[in-house]
Amino acid sequence: MATAYAQGNVNYGVIGAGIQGEKHIEVSSLAPNATLVAVCDMNEDRARSMALKHGAKHVFSDWQELLAVDEIEAVSIALPDHLHREVTVAALEAGKHVLLEKPMATSVEDAEAIVAAQKAAGTKLMINWSNRWMIAFAKTKEKLDSGAMGDPLYCYARLNNTTYVPTQMLSWAANTRLPYWLICHRYDIARWYFGCEAKKITAVSRSVVLKEMGIDTPDFYQVTVEFENGQVGNFESCWVLPETMPYMVDSKFQLICTKGYANIDPTPPVHQLATDDGYSHEGFLAANVMGQPVGFVRQAIEHFINCCVTGSEPLITGEDGLQITRALVAMVEAAETGEAVYL
Ligand SMILES: NC(=O)c1ccc[n+]([C@@H]2O[C@H](COP(=O)([O-])OP(=O)(O)OC[C@H]3O[C@@H](n4cnc5c(N)ncnc54)[C@H](O)[C@@H]3O)[C@@H](O)[C@H]2O)c1
């Protein structure tokens, strides 16, 4: 019988204990084949409260101190998008396996440096495009691989956020761009389905709403990608939807194939909640049920932990991350210059 957890143990550290880092802390503390040893965040109070809650014995505000702990064999890095390179390269040089949050990097040079460090170290590196573990995306991949849908021709992918995300959730929104923050999830899925790389990218973006709020990052991107084998992907993303939306994520994915069509609505199920005080729609992309995290976020992190224990290759490697980064950087460049970028 297949088991969800490979036998063994990996001693684990998490660098970055923000919204996403907390998930890595929680999942690694619960996995029976991992031991959460340390938590690091520049906000030491935050790191300490996370360590106390999830049973880590070490707390650091300086990631170099965490990397100096010999017993730590693997780390998750969940720092803001633009801060991934230095810490990831140092972690790999320290001989750690690394689960790096998406996007891998915000420049091709950074991604290349990470891949070079991983090759030199020979340890595992996975980039956490966890949406591959969402049921609809995984099942569509199975159907494609079975041949039942024929060959993929075209995809339409939309992934939006409300203004809550760039104005309240992220203090560093101006340091990233939507291709790195959102489009990368859907580009990873499209590339996975198409099985080849981008060849030509055109894109437009506009800055109106967030600019007026003093946040220097475009409101939306519309990107067309032509792939090597002729497939076309249309990627759209904005983060200026009204906060009155029932959930902060709005998403759609359509895949047209020679013999099939997948129409995926990955927006989480929204339920109605009414009390004497008011009425709301609530949605959950990932949630805790009976005190345990459930769903794709947990599964992606556990996949990496299993790879550390067994020595097998993660589903999403550094090389995948580098190829994806090339496309994402080209999207930003195409939108800024108004010129097509050929890869
Ligand atoms: N895979 C996914 O679905 C998914 C979802 C959300 C976010 N992410 C990614 O996860 C990463 C983190 O995003 P987030 O939403 O948790 O951001 P966040 O702002 O909530 O958390 C970042 C944390 O890093 C800490 N930090 C910043 N610089 C540091 C440093 N030099 N040393 C130590 N700590 C430092 C901050 O104090 C903060 O607690 C981003 O790359 C983001 O794109 C991935």
The ligand as an ORCA input file, in Angstrom:
! r2SCAN-3c Opt
* xyz 0 1
  N       2.897     29.177     -3.026
  C       1.914     30.048     -2.803
  O       0.757     29.799     -3.145
  C       2.221     31.367     -2.124
  C       1.195     32.099     -1.511
  C       1.526     33.293     -0.890
  C       2.831     33.763     -0.898
  N       3.801     33.025     -1.525
  C       5.191     33.507     -1.567
  O       5.751     33.354     -0.267
  C       6.718     34.395     -0.032
  C       6.345     35.104      1.255
  O       5.089     35.723      1.088
  P       4.170     36.106      2.328
  O       2.820     36.350      1.779
  O       4.354     35.139      3.427
  O       4.820     37.511      2.749
  P       4.835     38.163      4.228
  O       5.175     39.594      4.034
  O       3.572     37.801      4.948
  O       6.017     37.401      4.982
  C       7.363     37.633      4.723
  C       8.106     37.501      6.039
  O       9.500     37.596      5.780
  C      10.080     38.330      6.864
  N      11.357     38.859      6.374
  C      11.559     39.807      5.428
  N      12.887     39.978      5.233
  C      13.524     39.122      6.067
  C      14.884     38.840      6.317
  N      15.865     39.456      5.662
  N      15.187     37.910      7.254
  C      14.211     37.274      7.941
  N      12.893     37.517      7.736
  C      12.561     38.415      6.817
  C       9.056     39.383      7.211
  O       9.238     39.879      8.524
  C       7.756     38.587      7.055
  O       7.337     38.011      8.264
  C       6.678     35.290     -1.271
  O       7.725     34.946     -2.142
  C       5.344     34.969     -1.900
  O       5.278     35.194     -3.302
  C       3.518     31.845     -2.108
*
